[in-house]
Amino acid sequence: MSSSSAKAVPYEPRDQPSLAAPLGETPVARPGFRRSMSLLVLLSVPLWAAIAMSVYVATRLLG
């Protein structure tokens, strides 16, 4: 197949629904997403507390 036989195909975008919020409106997250993000934040608090405590203990032992 040679490049001289290649032909351009016209592209016509179809009317697809936009996922963007209309102007002047605040986009709202779906309930499942909001719940999972809240759970992620709640579970990350003890993790960061444990990291901070381990850093504190390590500095007390080394210093």
C-alpha positions as CSV (number, residue, x, y, z in Angstrom):
1,M,0.0,0.0,0.0
2,S,1.6,3.2,-1.1
3,S,1.1,6.6,0.5
4,S,-0.2,8.1,-2.8
5,S,-3.4,6.0,-2.5
6,A,-4.2,7.3,1.0
7,K,-7.4,9.4,1.2
8,A,-8.5,11.8,3.9
9,V,-11.7,10.8,5.7
10,P,-13.9,13.8,6.8
11,Y,-14.5,13.9,10.5
12,E,-17.9,15.1,11.8
13,P,-18.2,15.2,15.6
14,R,-21.5,13.8,16.8
15,D,-23.7,15.7,19.3
16,Q,-22.7,14.0,22.5
17,P,-23.9,15.1,25.9
18,S,-21.3,17.2,27.8
19,L,-20.2,16.2,31.3
20,A,-19.4,19.8,32.2
21,A,-21.8,21.7,34.5
22,P,-23.8,24.5,32.9
23,L,-22.4,28.0,33.5
24,G,-23.3,29.4,36.8
25,E,-23.9,26.0,38.5
26,T,-21.6,24.2,40.9
27,P,-20.8,20.6,39.9
28,V,-22.0,18.1,42.5
29,A,-20.2,14.8,43.1
30,R,-22.2,11.6,43.0
31,P,-23.1,10.2,46.5
32,G,-20.8,7.2,46.1
33,F,-17.8,9.3,45.3
34,R,-18.5,11.6,48.2
35,R,-18.9,8.7,50.6
36,S,-15.6,7.1,49.5
37,M,-13.7,10.3,49.7
38,S,-15.0,10.9,53.2
39,L,-14.0,7.3,54.2
40,L,-10.5,8.0,52.7
41,V,-10.1,11.1,54.8
42,L,-11.3,9.4,57.9
43,L,-8.9,6.5,57.4
44,S,-6.0,8.7,56.6
45,V,-6.1,10.6,59.9
46,P,-5.0,7.6,62.0
47,L,-2.3,6.9,59.4
48,W,-0.8,10.4,59.6
49,A,-1.0,10.2,63.4
50,A,0.9,7.0,63.4
51,I,3.5,8.4,61.1
52,A,3.9,11.5,63.2
53,M,4.2,9.4,66.4
54,S,6.8,7.2,64.8
55,V,8.8,10.3,63.8
56,Y,8.5,11.7,67.3
57,V,9.6,8.4,68.9
58,A,12.5,8.1,66.5
59,T,13.8,11.6,67.3
60,R,13.4,10.9,71.1
61,L,15.4,7.7,70.8
62,L,18.2,9.1,68.5
63,G,18.4,12.5,70.2
